[in-house]
Amino acid sequence: MVSQSPAASALFLREAEVRRGIELMHFGQAALHRALEPALAAAGLGRAHQRALYFIARQPDLSVTDLLRLLAITKQSLGRVLGDLSAQGLVETRQGRNDRRQRLLRLTDAGRTLEAQLYEAMRSRLAAAYAEAGQDAVTGYWRVLEGLIPESERARLLRP
């Protein structure tokens, strides 16, 4: 059985508690990324590619402009990522129906397969952690993460 994390102190805003939260966030994120590394390395891709695949999968026909906002990266960086994904046949680009200048992104069958593999690697780890922590803890975790996002940027969150 995994050891149970101690409860947060009533003085949870003290430096020690904030530092513990930062460390847990770093180590947890690193563990999730390590789960993705074998599949990403096999495809010759990195984390930015995974993030793009994830959001394109969540919103088929996502515009390049909207993806740029979601990822909060430069146009040049996104151009490299999309170029790699297109070259590997993972993403296809279509013209917008009403505005031919608009570029809409969609995963190919190969892209959906890879994204599903990457998602499953993360889902299984998060689901196990969620099950161990319980519903109230998961709700609290989501509230903390949402609190880290500036209110002006929360509209970017995708809803189930």
Salt bridges, closest charged atoms under 4 A:
GLU15 OE2 - ARG19 NE 2.62
GLU17 OE2 - ARG14 NH2 2.86
GLU37 OE2 - ARG47 NH2 3.63
ASP61 OD2 - ARG106 NH2 2.71
ASP66 OD1 - ARG69 NH1 2.75
ASP84 OD2 - HIS49 NE2 2.80
GLU92 OE2 - ARG94 NH2 2.77
ASP99 OD1 - ARG101 NE 3.14
ASP109 OD1 - ARG112 NH2 2.14
GLU120 OE2 - ARG123 NH2 2.83
GLU146 OE2 - ARG159 NH1 3.89
GLU153 OE1 - ARG156 NH2 3.12
